[in-house]
Amino acid sequence: MQRTLILSLLIVFSSINLAAQPAEPGGWLYYFGNQKINSKWNWHNEVQHRNYTPTGALEQLLLRTGLGYSFGSGQNILLGYGFISANNYPIDSETPVNVNEHRIYQQYIKQEQYGRLYLQHRYRFEERFLNDTFKFRYRYFMLAQIPLNHSSIQANTFYLAGYNELFIHHDEGNYYDRNRTALMLGYSFTPQLRVEVGAMTQFLPTSSRTQITIGFVNNLSLKRDS
């Protein structure tokens, strides 16, 4: 069983668009928070600051929140809202155009444990309102996480984490939006408070872009919503 899972992970994390052209690396700072309200309900909150370069030139500021409900074994549903302010560069232009987006999203998370290996599957639907345009998008995210110096992620634990996320949008004749693949090294100060450093590559239909990532995670449990 574990060999099959590891092989599946390798296939997913290597599913990239080899025809994509590389670009200069950018910087991505993020904070993910997930706090308990009671035994069933939780509050999700996050901030992401994405730059065109490692230290500046703002590409996107994302603020997201949501209310979740846990049930069964390692399952959670959530309804949320996000605000995104993006500086996009039109073709053949060096002047960015600011686009503000309001986003409503619904998601279902399933969490699994296989020995030391933790897996998370997230299925998300997004209704996106960009200026005068409405778009719909579906996302599938899979996270794998494994501790290095302990049998589980606890206080003072180093761990490896990797994820792959596929984006599908409703656009006639072109449903592929993008794919993200990332690998991070993390350290947990406590089971809830962690820091991660790594790299994420985003594969668009005709190009690719790598982001250097630094993240802070403050979650109600090890099984995080990322």
C-alpha positions as CSV (number, residue, x, y, z in Angstrom):
1,M,0.0,0.0,0.0
2,Q,2.7,2.5,1.0
3,R,4.7,1.7,-2.2
4,T,1.7,2.4,-4.3
5,L,1.0,5.7,-2.5
6,I,4.6,6.9,-2.9
7,L,4.6,6.0,-6.6
8,S,1.3,7.9,-7.0
9,L,2.8,10.9,-5.3
10,L,5.8,10.9,-7.6
11,I,3.6,10.8,-10.7
12,V,1.4,13.7,-9.4
13,F,4.3,15.9,-8.4
14,S,6.1,15.3,-11.7
15,S,3.0,16.1,-13.9
16,I,4.3,19.3,-15.3
17,N,4.1,21.0,-18.7
18,L,7.6,20.5,-20.1
19,A,6.9,22.8,-23.0
20,A,6.5,25.8,-20.6
21,Q,9.2,28.5,-20.8
22,P,11.0,29.5,-17.6
23,A,10.8,33.1,-16.2
24,E,12.7,35.0,-13.6
25,P,11.9,33.8,-10.0
26,G,9.5,35.7,-7.9
27,G,8.9,35.9,-4.1
28,W,5.9,34.5,-2.2
29,L,5.2,35.2,1.4
30,Y,2.2,33.5,3.0
31,Y,0.4,33.0,6.3
32,F,-2.2,30.3,6.8
33,G,-4.3,30.2,10.0
34,N,-7.0,27.8,11.0
35,Q,-8.5,28.2,14.5
36,K,-11.1,26.2,16.4
37,I,-14.4,27.8,17.3
38,N,-15.6,24.7,19.0
39,S,-15.3,20.9,18.5
40,K,-17.0,21.1,15.0
41,W,-16.5,24.6,13.7
42,N,-13.3,26.4,12.6
43,W,-12.3,29.8,11.2
44,H,-9.8,29.9,8.3
45,N,-7.8,33.0,7.6
46,E,-4.8,33.7,5.3
47,V,-2.7,36.4,3.7
48,Q,-0.5,35.9,0.6
49,H,1.9,38.5,-0.7
50,R,3.3,37.6,-4.2
51,N,6.0,39.6,-5.9
52,Y,7.4,39.5,-9.5
53,T,10.9,39.5,-7.9
54,P,12.2,37.9,-4.7
55,T,12.1,41.3,-2.9
56,G,9.6,43.6,-4.6
57,A,7.4,44.5,-7.5
58,L,4.0,43.4,-6.2
59,E,2.2,40.9,-8.4
60,Q,-0.7,40.0,-6.1
61,L,-2.1,40.5,-2.6
62,L,-4.6,37.9,-1.5
63,L,-6.8,38.0,1.6
64,R,-9.0,35.0,2.3
65,T,-11.2,33.8,5.1
66,G,-13.9,31.2,5.7
67,L,-16.0,29.2,8.1
68,G,-15.6,25.5,8.2
69,Y,-17.4,22.4,9.7
70,S,-15.6,19.2,10.5
71,F,-17.3,15.8,10.4
72,G,-16.5,12.1,10.1
73,S,-12.8,11.1,10.1
74,G,-10.5,13.9,8.9
75,Q,-13.2,15.7,6.8
76,N,-14.1,19.3,6.6
77,I,-16.4,21.5,4.4
78,L,-15.9,25.3,4.2
79,L,-17.6,28.3,2.7
80,G,-15.3,31.3,2.3
81,Y,-14.6,34.7,0.7
82,G,-11.4,36.1,-0.8
83,F,-10.2,39.5,-2.0
84,I,-7.3,39.6,-4.6
85,S,-5.6,42.8,-5.8
86,A,-3.4,41.9,-8.8
87,N,-1.0,44.0,-11.0
88,N,-1.1,42.3,-14.4
89,Y,1.1,43.2,-17.4
90,P,-0.8,43.3,-20.7
91,I,1.0,41.8,-23.8
92,D,3.6,44.2,-25.2
93,S,3.3,46.6,-22.3
94,E,5.6,47.5,-19.4
95,T,2.9,49.3,-17.4
96,P,0.9,47.0,-15.0
97,V,-2.9,47.2,-14.8
98,N,-4.5,46.7,-11.4
99,V,-7.3,44.2,-11.3
100,N,-9.4,43.6,-8.2
101,E,-11.2,40.4,-7.7
102,H,-13.9,39.3,-5.2
103,R,-14.1,35.6,-4.8
104,I,-16.6,33.2,-3.2
105,Y,-15.4,29.6,-2.7
106,Q,-16.6,26.3,-1.4
107,Q,-14.3,23.4,-0.5
108,Y,-14.2,19.9,0.8
109,I,-11.1,18.5,2.5
110,K,-10.2,14.8,3.2
111,Q,-7.2,14.0,5.4
112,E,-5.4,10.7,5.6
113,Q,-2.5,9.2,7.5
114,Y,-0.3,6.2,6.4
115,G,2.3,5.7,9.0
116,R,4.5,8.7,9.0
117,L,3.0,10.0,5.7
118,Y,0.2,12.6,5.9
119,L,-2.0,13.3,2.9
120,Q,-4.5,16.0,2.3
121,H,-7.0,16.2,-0.7
122,R,-8.8,19.5,-1.3
123,Y,-11.6,20.0,-3.8
124,R,-12.5,23.7,-4.3
125,F,-15.1,25.6,-6.4
126,E,-14.6,29.3,-7.0
127,E,-17.0,32.0,-8.2
128,R,-14.7,34.9,-9.4
129,F,-15.9,38.5,-9.9
130,L,-13.2,40.5,-11.7
131,N,-14.3,44.0,-12.5
132,D,-17.2,43.4,-14.9
133,T,-16.3,39.8,-15.6
134,F,-17.6,36.6,-13.9
135,K,-15.6,33.4,-14.0
136,F,-15.9,29.9,-12.5
137,R,-13.0,27.7,-11.6
138,Y,-12.4,24.2,-10.1
139,R,-9.2,23.3,-8.2
140,Y,-7.9,19.9,-7.0
141,F,-5.0,20.1,-4.4
142,M,-3.0,17.3,-2.9
143,L,-0.5,17.8,-0.1
144,A,2.0,15.2,1.2
145,Q,3.9,15.8,4.4
146,I,6.4,13.6,6.2
147,P,8.5,14.3,9.4
148,L,12.3,13.8,9.3
149,N,13.5,13.7,12.9
150,H,10.4,12.4,14.7
151,S,7.8,9.7,14.0
152,S,5.2,12.5,13.8
153,I,5.1,16.2,13.5
154,Q,5.4,17.6,17.0
155,A,7.4,20.3,18.7
156,N,10.9,20.8,17.3
157,T,10.3,18.7,14.2
158,F,11.8,19.1,10.7
159,Y,9.5,17.9,7.9
160,L,9.3,17.8,4.1
161,A,6.1,18.9,2.4
162,G,5.1,18.9,-1.3
163,Y,2.0,19.6,-3.2
164,N,0.4,19.7,-6.6
165,E,-2.6,21.7,-7.6
166,L,-4.6,21.6,-10.8
167,F,-6.8,24.5,-11.9
168,I,-9.6,24.0,-14.4
169,H,-11.7,27.0,-15.5
170,H,-14.9,27.2,-17.5
171,D,-13.7,28.6,-20.8
172,E,-15.1,27.0,-24.0
173,G,-12.3,25.2,-25.8
174,N,-9.7,25.8,-23.2
175,Y,-10.4,24.3,-19.8
176,Y,-6.8,24.1,-18.5
177,D,-5.9,27.2,-16.4
178,R,-2.7,26.3,-14.6
179,N,-0.8,23.8,-12.5
180,R,1.3,24.4,-9.4
181,T,4.0,22.1,-8.0
182,A,5.9,22.9,-4.8
183,L,8.4,21.4,-2.4
184,M,9.1,22.9,1.0
185,L,11.3,22.2,4.1
186,G,9.4,23.0,7.3
187,Y,10.0,23.3,11.0
188,S,7.4,23.1,13.7
189,F,7.9,25.1,16.9
190,T,4.8,23.5,18.3
191,P,2.2,21.2,16.6
192,Q,0.3,24.3,15.7
193,L,3.0,26.9,14.8
194,R,5.3,26.2,11.9
195,V,7.5,27.9,9.3
196,E,8.2,26.6,5.7
197,V,10.7,27.6,3.1
198,G,10.7,26.2,-0.5
199,A,9.9,26.8,-4.1
200,M,6.7,26.6,-6.1
201,T,6.5,26.5,-9.9
202,Q,3.4,27.6,-11.7
203,F,2.7,26.2,-15.2
204,L,0.5,28.3,-17.4
205,P,-0.7,27.2,-20.9
206,T,2.3,29.0,-22.6
207,S,4.7,29.9,-19.8
208,S,6.0,29.0,-16.4
209,R,7.0,30.9,-13.3
210,T,8.9,29.9,-10.2
211,Q,8.3,31.5,-6.8
212,I,10.6,31.3,-3.8
213,T,8.2,30.7,-0.9
214,I,8.4,31.5,2.8
215,G,5.4,30.6,4.9
216,F,4.0,30.7,8.4
217,V,1.3,28.3,9.5
218,N,-0.8,28.6,12.6
219,N,-3.3,25.7,12.6
220,L,-5.6,24.0,15.1
221,S,-4.0,20.6,14.2
222,L,-1.2,19.1,12.1
223,K,-3.7,18.4,9.4
224,R,-3.5,21.8,7.8
225,D,-5.7,23.5,5.2
226,S,-3.2,25.1,2.8
